[in-house]
Structure formats: C-alpha cells, structure tokens
Amino acid sequence: MKFKTELSRKLHDSVVFDLKKDLVKLEGNLKNTDLLLSFQFKIIRNIIRSERMIKGLKSFLGELKATKRKGGLKKEQSKLIKENIKSVEQVIDDVKFKIYIFKMFGDSVAFLYLDKFDIKHFFYNVVDYSPKESAGYMGGKDGLKEEWELVKKACKAGVPTLLNDITMSMRHGDVCLLGEGAPVLVEVKSSQNKNDRVERQKNNLNRLAEFLAEDKAEDFRGMPLVLRKELCFSEVTYKKEFNEHLNVCRKKGISWVRLEDGFYVVSNRGCDLEIALSQLDLRGRKIAPIFLNEYKNNQLWVPLTPFVNLINDARDLCDFINGELTILCVLDLDCFKQIALNEGFELVFVDGEDYSMIFKEFGSSLIWGVSWQMMLRTPLEMVSMSWLIKDSIDRFKRLQKQHAEMQPATDVNTSETSLFEKYRPLFTK
C-alpha cells in the first residue's frame, strides 16, 4: 500500500520542518507567548488529525477482519485480505508514531521553560515511581475546550502556558503555567462536580507542588523521606560538538567524534558502519554501544530532553526520525571505571537493572548507585559521563558528611541492609 510512504514523506518534508522552525524561534524568545500559542495549536491540529486518521483506519481494519471471519473466500482473495490487514495495521502504527513525534514537540516546550529534573517528576505517579498513565485521545475529550481557553487567556496575558495533553512528560494536571518561579499545575474541570477521583487528583497535585517547592517530602512515592539535592558542579554537555559532528556526517555520509575520553559518537547515512567503528580502536575494551534510533523507535526517550531539542538542523532531525540517519553512542566503560578509581571509588556497571552504575568507596562498606535514567542522559542528552561520575561521587561525599554530623560514624558505614546489598559480590575491594 503506497499511502504508508506518502504519509511519512508528508510529515518529514513539511510538518517537522515547520515545527522545528517555530521551536528555534521560540527558544530565541521565550517571552513570545503569541508564538508559543500558535506553536501549540499546530501540534494540537496535527495530533487530532492523526487521531481521526487512526479512527478511520481502525474502522476499515474491522471491515477487513469481518470479511475474513465470514469465510467463503477464494485462496487469492483470502491472501489479499491478509495482506491488506497487515498493511493497515502497519499504517496505524506509523500514524501512532507520528503522534509520538508531535508530542515530542509538545515536550520541547516544557524543556525550554522548566528545569529538566522537575519535568522528570511530572512523568511519574505520586504514590510510586511508575510512569503515570498518559492521556488518551485529545479529539472529543471532555474539557479540552475549557483547557485550551485557559491556555489562550494566559498566553494573551503574557504568561507562558502549556496544554499538558500535547506532551508525554507532563502527566499531572491539565495545564501548566510556565511563568517566573515554580511551575503551577492546574486541573481544569468543565463542571463543579466533586468526587473521589477529583479530590485524589487535587491532593496529588498539591503533594507534587510541595515536593518541588520544598525539595523534600515524607512518605513520598513509597519512600519514608525523599530529598532533592542540587548538582555539585555545573552540568557539562556536548550538544554543540554533537551537532557539528552531524554537519560533517551530512556532507560525508559517515562520521565519528570523541566528545571526551571514553565517549564517542558515530553517525551514519547508509555507509558501512564498521568503517567508522574500526577507527575508534577499542579492541580489548569493555564498551557499551547505545543506538539512539532504538530509543526513538521504541518511544523510550521520555522523560529526557527530546531529540527535537537536541538536534539543531531540521534536515538532520527529519532524517533521524525516518531512519535515514543512524546515531550510535559508544561508551568505554573501562575508561570511566578509571575515573572513579582516581577519585577513590570502585565502579561497576550493571545491565538490566534499575541502576546502571554502582559505587563503593575504598575502605567503606557502603554501596550506592546511579539510576539507568541518569546514565542515559549521557547518550540521549550528550551529557559528559566523566562529569556525571565526579558529580555523583561529590554529592555522595556531601551526603555522607551530613549524615556523619547527625549520627555516629559507625551508623554510616556498617549498615548491612540496603537495596544495593545484592551488588556487593561484584566488587573486588
């Protein structure tokens, strides 16, 4: 079925270019609330249009399946029906992926105005660290008109405001006020009816707002006490260098760059990837290859900084979306272990767990870790891995010092019950 390719081409050649152009303009002038409003309207229009397309395709799919169930078809007819069912299902998936791209642009607004570490908390439930259920289809949603009217009213008054339904990360509240100070989440109700669900939503918003304002909360997400600590050092990123690398790849077809010791990026446009990988000369090293396309295709980028923000050039962005540009990050784990050793810590990397990096200080029994999501900021946000390791170690030292000042030192280093205990056999010292 030819319309699959045609639909993809239409999105890549026109809509993405248009949205990226507006995003760049908005990034240069965050006070332009008129542009912010029109940008969101474009996203809404494209999402609802895609939802309607899915509805029509599902109706057609139902007819095809009903015809197949009736039976009495000739062999050629049955084969054609099966092929059409498969094709329609694929197109539905393609259109759903387009909605994902549109919502990435919605997320881009949040990441322009808000702290990315705040956004992470808007993605998860209040009672635990499971992702909060995402909003359903926008088309025909009760209250959408009232929510959009609030967004328009606030933007016309010069207050940057976001409709949360056009995002994947902002899963609490209907609308978010993005003015100076802490973000304000608003639950918009089209009626004055009150029930347990409304009260629960209100309570969750209040708890989340208090946590973000106070940087701490008791009995929060299944933990007796949750504390937020500032980064010890300013975050080091390589977004500029990464995009310069993409410029080279666009001209040559293939390119690789070392952003720092142990952190490499290889980009490819249909050339032999092995050619670039051979130039890295990482034989005998323990490496972690991370394909950015895999996280994009499987919609696993959330709640990190969207790739529509990361990739500057609209041509590169479109090619990355449609798979014509492949981006591979390679992490030399041996190199990063040495960085930790230089700081007096042993570092082990674990796979398939909640945590990615587990640390143990020499001469201490205490074990602690860094989440997979935090480590993924290196390849998906082009954050320095060496910075992440050093900042994590420094924050640990500060917490340990604070704890030692509050309690006897023996209480710090002799605790044998911890969620990290299962990792103890991985350490050699």
C-alpha positions as CSV (number, residue, x, y, z in Angstrom):
1,M,0.0,0.0,0.0
2,K,1.6,3.2,-1.2
3,F,0.0,5.6,1.2
4,K,2.3,4.5,4.0
5,T,5.4,6.1,2.4
6,E,3.4,9.1,1.2
7,L,2.1,9.8,4.8
8,S,5.7,9.6,6.2
9,R,7.1,11.8,3.5
10,K,4.4,14.5,4.1
11,L,5.3,14.6,7.7
12,H,9.0,14.7,7.3
13,D,9.1,17.2,4.4
14,S,6.7,19.8,5.7
15,V,5.3,19.5,9.2
16,V,8.6,18.7,11.0
17,F,10.4,21.5,9.2
18,D,7.6,23.9,10.2
19,L,7.5,22.9,13.8
20,K,11.3,22.9,14.2
21,K,11.4,26.4,12.7
22,D,8.9,27.7,15.3
23,L,10.8,25.8,18.1
24,V,14.1,27.6,17.2
25,K,12.3,31.0,17.1
26,L,10.7,30.3,20.5
27,E,14.0,29.2,22.0
28,G,15.4,32.6,21.0
29,N,12.5,34.5,22.6
30,L,10.7,32.7,25.4
31,K,8.6,35.8,26.1
32,N,6.9,35.5,22.7
33,T,3.6,34.0,24.0
34,D,1.8,34.6,20.7
35,L,4.3,32.2,19.0
36,L,4.0,29.8,21.9
37,L,0.2,29.7,21.4
38,S,0.4,29.2,17.7
39,F,3.1,26.6,18.1
40,Q,0.8,24.6,20.4
41,F,-2.2,25.0,18.1
42,K,-0.2,23.4,15.2
43,I,0.6,20.5,17.4
44,I,-3.0,20.1,18.5
45,R,-4.2,20.2,14.9
46,N,-1.7,17.6,13.8
47,I,-2.5,15.3,16.7
48,I,-6.2,15.4,16.3
49,R,-5.9,15.0,12.5
50,S,-3.8,11.9,13.1
51,E,-6.3,10.5,15.7
52,R,-9.1,10.9,13.2
53,M,-6.9,9.0,10.6
54,I,-6.4,6.2,13.1
55,K,-10.1,6.0,13.8
56,G,-10.9,5.7,10.1
57,L,-8.1,3.1,9.6
58,K,-9.4,1.0,12.5
59,S,-12.9,1.1,11.1
60,F,-11.5,-0.2,7.8
61,L,-9.5,-2.8,9.6
62,G,-12.6,-4.0,11.3
63,E,-14.3,-4.4,8.0
64,L,-11.4,-6.4,6.6
65,K,-11.3,-8.7,9.6
66,A,-15.1,-9.2,9.5
67,T,-14.8,-10.2,5.8
68,K,-12.0,-12.7,6.7
69,R,-14.1,-14.2,9.5
70,K,-17.1,-14.8,7.2
71,G,-15.0,-17.2,5.1
72,G,-16.1,-18.5,1.7
73,L,-13.2,-16.6,0.1
74,K,-11.1,-17.9,-2.7
75,K,-7.4,-18.5,-1.9
76,E,-6.3,-15.4,-3.8
77,Q,-9.0,-13.3,-2.0
78,S,-8.0,-14.6,1.4
79,K,-4.4,-13.9,0.7
80,L,-5.2,-10.3,-0.4
81,I,-7.3,-9.7,2.7
82,K,-4.5,-10.9,5.0
83,E,-2.0,-8.6,3.2
84,N,-4.4,-5.7,3.5
85,I,-4.9,-6.3,7.2
86,K,-1.2,-6.4,7.8
87,S,-0.7,-3.2,5.7
88,V,-3.4,-1.3,7.5
89,E,-2.1,-2.4,10.9
90,Q,1.4,-1.1,9.9
91,V,-0.1,2.2,8.8
92,I,-1.9,2.6,12.1
93,D,1.4,2.0,13.9
94,D,3.0,4.6,11.6
95,V,0.4,7.2,12.4
96,K,0.7,6.5,16.2
97,F,4.4,7.1,15.8
98,K,3.6,10.5,14.2
99,I,1.6,11.4,17.2
100,Y,4.6,10.5,19.3
101,I,6.7,12.9,17.2
102,F,4.2,15.7,17.6
103,K,4.1,15.1,21.4
104,M,7.9,15.3,21.4
105,F,7.5,18.8,20.1
106,G,5.0,19.4,22.9
107,D,7.6,18.2,25.4
108,S,10.1,20.5,23.8
109,V,8.1,23.4,25.2
110,A,8.3,22.1,28.7
111,F,12.1,21.6,28.4
112,L,12.5,25.2,27.1
113,Y,10.8,26.7,30.1
114,L,11.3,24.2,33.0
115,D,14.1,22.5,34.8
116,K,14.5,19.1,33.3
117,F,14.9,17.5,36.7
118,D,11.5,19.0,37.6
119,I,9.9,17.6,34.5
120,K,11.0,14.1,35.5
121,H,8.7,14.3,38.5
122,F,5.7,15.3,36.3
123,F,6.1,12.0,34.5
124,Y,5.8,9.6,37.5
125,N,3.0,8.8,39.8
126,V,2.9,10.4,43.3
127,V,2.4,7.1,45.1
128,D,5.4,5.3,43.4
129,Y,8.0,5.7,40.7
130,S,5.9,4.0,38.0
131,P,5.1,6.3,35.0
132,K,1.7,8.0,35.4
133,E,-0.9,6.8,32.8
134,S,-0.7,9.1,29.8
135,A,-3.7,11.0,28.5
136,G,-6.0,9.4,25.9
137,Y,-7.0,10.8,22.6
138,M,-7.5,14.5,22.5
139,G,-10.2,14.6,19.9
140,G,-13.6,14.6,21.6
141,K,-12.1,14.9,25.1
142,D,-14.4,16.4,27.7
143,G,-13.0,19.7,29.0
144,L,-10.5,20.2,26.1
145,K,-12.3,23.4,25.1
146,E,-12.0,24.8,28.6
147,E,-8.4,23.8,29.0
148,W,-7.4,25.4,25.7
149,E,-9.4,28.6,26.6
150,L,-7.3,28.9,29.8
151,V,-4.1,28.4,27.8
152,K,-5.1,31.1,25.3
153,K,-6.2,33.5,28.1
154,A,-2.9,33.1,29.9
155,C,-0.7,33.4,26.8
156,K,-2.6,36.5,25.7
157,A,-1.9,38.0,29.1
158,G,1.8,37.3,28.6
159,V,2.1,34.2,30.8
160,P,3.7,31.3,29.1
161,T,1.3,28.3,29.4
162,L,1.3,24.8,28.2
163,L,-1.5,22.4,27.4
164,N,-0.2,19.2,29.0
165,D,-2.2,16.8,26.7
166,I,0.2,17.7,23.8
167,T,3.1,16.3,25.8
168,M,4.2,12.9,27.0
169,S,6.2,14.1,30.1
170,M,3.6,16.4,31.7
171,R,1.2,13.9,33.1
172,H,-0.1,15.8,36.2
173,G,-2.7,18.5,35.7
174,D,-4.3,19.7,32.5
175,V,-2.5,23.0,32.1
176,C,0.9,24.2,33.3
177,L,1.7,27.9,33.9
178,L,5.4,28.5,32.9
179,G,5.9,31.9,34.3
180,E,8.7,33.0,36.6
181,G,9.2,30.9,39.7
182,A,8.0,27.3,40.2
183,P,5.6,25.9,37.6
184,V,1.9,25.9,38.5
185,L,-0.1,22.9,37.6
186,V,-3.8,23.5,37.0
187,E,-6.6,20.9,36.9
188,V,-9.4,22.3,34.7
189,K,-12.9,20.9,35.3
190,S,-15.8,21.7,32.9
191,S,-18.3,21.2,35.8
192,Q,-18.4,21.8,39.5
193,N,-19.0,18.2,40.3
194,K,-16.8,16.7,43.1
195,N,-15.9,13.1,43.5
196,D,-13.2,10.9,44.9
197,R,-11.2,11.0,41.6
198,V,-11.3,14.8,41.5
199,E,-10.2,15.0,45.2
200,R,-7.4,12.5,44.6
201,Q,-6.1,14.5,41.6
202,K,-6.2,17.7,43.6
203,N,-4.3,16.0,46.5
204,N,-1.7,14.6,44.2
205,L,-1.1,18.0,42.6
206,N,-0.7,19.6,46.0
207,R,1.8,16.9,47.1
208,L,3.8,17.2,44.0
209,A,3.8,21.0,44.2
210,E,5.0,20.9,47.8
211,F,7.8,18.5,46.9
212,L,9.1,20.7,44.1
213,A,8.9,23.8,46.3
214,E,10.5,22.3,49.4
215,D,12.8,19.8,47.7
216,K,11.8,17.1,50.2
217,A,8.7,15.1,51.1
218,E,7.8,12.4,53.7
219,D,6.1,9.2,52.7
220,F,6.5,10.1,49.0
221,R,6.5,7.5,46.2
222,G,6.9,4.7,48.6
223,M,9.8,6.2,50.5
224,P,9.8,7.4,54.1
225,L,11.8,10.5,53.1
226,V,12.7,11.8,49.6
227,L,15.3,14.6,49.3
228,R,16.4,16.5,46.2
229,K,20.0,17.8,46.1
230,E,21.5,20.3,43.8
231,L,24.2,19.3,41.4
232,C,27.6,19.9,42.9
233,F,29.1,21.1,39.6
234,S,27.5,22.8,36.6
235,E,26.4,20.2,34.0
236,V,28.8,19.6,31.2
237,T,27.2,18.8,27.8
238,Y,28.4,18.4,24.2
239,K,25.3,19.5,22.3
240,K,27.3,22.0,20.2
241,E,30.0,19.4,19.4
242,F,27.4,16.8,18.6
243,N,25.6,19.0,16.1
244,E,28.9,20.0,14.4
245,H,29.6,16.3,14.1
246,L,26.2,15.8,12.4
247,N,27.1,18.6,9.9
248,V,30.1,16.6,8.9
249,C,28.1,13.4,8.6
250,R,25.6,15.2,6.3
251,K,28.4,16.1,3.9
252,K,30.5,12.9,4.1
253,G,27.8,10.2,4.8
254,I,29.6,8.9,7.8
255,S,31.5,10.5,10.7
256,W,32.7,9.8,14.2
257,V,33.8,12.1,17.0
258,R,35.3,11.7,20.5
259,L,33.4,14.1,22.7
260,E,35.7,13.2,25.7
261,D,37.8,10.3,26.8
262,G,35.6,7.2,26.7
263,F,32.6,8.9,25.0
264,Y,32.3,8.5,21.2
265,V,29.5,9.2,18.7
266,V,29.3,7.6,15.3
267,S,26.7,8.8,12.8
268,N,25.9,7.1,9.5
269,R,23.9,7.8,6.4
270,G,23.8,4.4,4.6
271,C,27.6,3.8,4.7
272,D,29.4,0.9,6.2
273,L,29.3,1.5,10.0
274,E,32.2,-0.9,10.5
275,I,34.5,1.6,8.8
276,A,33.9,4.2,11.4
277,L,33.9,1.8,14.3
278,S,37.3,0.4,13.2
279,Q,38.8,3.8,13.6
280,L,37.8,4.0,17.2
281,D,40.3,1.3,18.1
282,L,38.5,0.0,21.2
283,R,39.7,-3.6,20.8
284,G,40.0,-5.3,24.2
285,R,38.0,-2.6,25.9
286,K,34.6,-3.2,27.6
287,I,32.2,-0.9,25.8
288,A,28.5,-0.1,25.8
289,P,27.0,0.7,22.4
290,I,23.8,2.7,22.5
291,F,21.8,3.2,19.4
292,L,19.8,6.5,19.7
293,N,17.5,5.2,16.9
294,E,16.4,2.3,19.1
295,Y,15.3,4.7,21.9
296,K,13.5,6.9,19.4
297,N,11.7,4.0,17.6
298,N,10.7,2.3,20.8
299,Q,9.5,5.6,22.3
300,L,11.8,5.2,25.3
301,W,13.2,8.8,25.2
302,V,10.7,10.1,27.7
303,P,11.2,11.9,30.2
304,L,14.6,13.0,29.0
305,T,15.3,16.1,26.8
306,P,13.5,15.4,23.5
307,F,15.6,14.8,20.4
308,V,13.8,17.6,18.7
309,N,15.6,19.9,21.1
310,L,18.9,18.0,20.8
311,I,19.3,18.0,17.0
312,N,19.6,21.5,15.7
313,D,19.3,21.2,11.9
314,A,15.8,20.3,10.6
315,R,17.3,18.1,7.9
316,D,19.2,16.0,10.4
317,L,16.1,15.8,12.6
318,C,13.9,14.6,9.7
319,D,16.5,12.0,8.6
320,F,16.8,10.8,12.2
321,I,13.0,10.4,12.5
322,N,12.6,8.5,9.3
323,G,15.7,6.3,9.9
324,E,17.9,7.7,7.2
325,L,20.4,8.9,9.8
326,T,21.7,6.4,12.4
327,I,23.4,7.7,15.5
328,L,25.4,5.4,17.7
329,C,27.0,6.3,21.0
330,V,29.9,4.2,22.3
331,L,30.9,4.3,26.0
332,D,34.3,3.0,27.0
333,L,33.4,1.6,30.4
334,D,37.0,0.8,31.3
335,C,37.8,4.5,30.9
336,F,35.0,5.5,33.3
337,K,36.0,2.9,35.9
338,Q,39.4,4.5,35.9
339,I,37.9,7.9,36.6
340,A,36.2,6.5,39.6
341,L,39.3,4.8,40.8
342,N,41.2,8.1,40.6
343,E,38.5,9.5,43.0
344,G,38.9,6.6,45.5
345,F,35.9,4.6,44.4
346,E,35.3,1.3,42.7
347,L,32.7,1.4,40.0
348,V,30.8,-1.5,38.4
349,F,28.3,-1.3,35.6
350,V,25.2,-3.4,35.7
351,D,22.8,-4.3,32.9
352,G,19.0,-4.8,33.0
353,E,18.5,-3.3,36.5
354,D,17.0,-0.1,37.9
355,Y,20.6,1.1,38.5
356,S,23.3,1.4,35.9
357,M,26.4,2.4,37.9
358,I,27.1,1.0,41.4
359,F,29.9,2.6,43.5
360,K,31.8,1.6,46.6
361,E,34.3,3.8,48.3
362,F,37.7,2.2,49.3
363,G,37.7,1.3,53.0
364,S,33.9,1.7,53.3
365,S,31.1,-0.9,53.4
366,L,28.6,1.5,52.0
367,I,27.3,0.8,48.4
368,W,25.2,3.2,46.4
369,G,24.2,3.7,42.8
370,V,23.1,5.9,39.9
371,S,19.9,5.1,38.0
372,W,19.7,4.0,34.4
373,Q,17.8,7.1,33.6
374,M,20.6,9.3,34.9
375,M,23.2,7.4,32.9
376,L,21.1,7.6,29.8
377,R,21.5,11.4,29.9
378,T,25.0,10.8,28.5
379,P,24.0,9.4,25.1
380,L,20.4,10.9,24.8
381,E,21.3,14.4,26.0
382,M,25.0,14.4,25.2
383,V,25.9,14.9,28.9
384,S,29.5,14.3,29.9
385,M,30.0,10.9,31.5
386,S,33.1,12.0,33.4
387,W,31.1,14.9,34.8
388,L,28.3,12.6,35.8
389,I,30.7,10.3,37.7
390,K,32.5,13.1,39.5
391,D,29.3,14.9,40.4
392,S,27.7,11.7,41.7
393,I,30.7,11.0,43.9
394,D,30.9,14.5,45.2
395,R,27.2,14.5,46.1
396,F,27.6,11.2,47.9
397,K,30.5,12.6,49.9
398,R,28.4,15.6,50.9
399,L,25.5,13.4,52.0
400,Q,27.8,11.1,53.9
401,K,29.4,14.1,55.7
402,Q,25.9,15.5,56.6
403,H,24.9,12.1,57.9
404,A,28.0,11.7,60.0
405,E,27.4,15.1,61.6
406,M,23.9,13.9,62.6
407,Q,24.8,10.4,63.7
408,P,27.8,8.4,64.9
409,A,30.1,7.5,62.1
410,T,29.6,3.8,62.7
411,D,25.9,4.2,61.7
412,V,27.1,5.3,58.3
413,N,29.5,2.6,57.2
414,T,28.3,-0.5,58.9
415,S,24.7,-0.7,57.6
416,E,24.3,-4.1,56.0
417,T,20.7,-3.7,54.9
418,S,20.3,-1.8,51.7
419,L,18.7,-2.2,48.3
420,F,22.3,-2.3,47.0
421,E,23.4,-5.3,49.0
422,K,22.9,-7.7,46.2
423,Y,25.7,-5.9,44.3
424,R,28.3,-6.4,47.0
425,P,29.8,-9.6,45.4
426,L,30.6,-7.5,42.2
427,F,33.3,-5.5,44.0
428,T,36.9,-6.7,44.4
429,K,37.9,-4.2,47.2
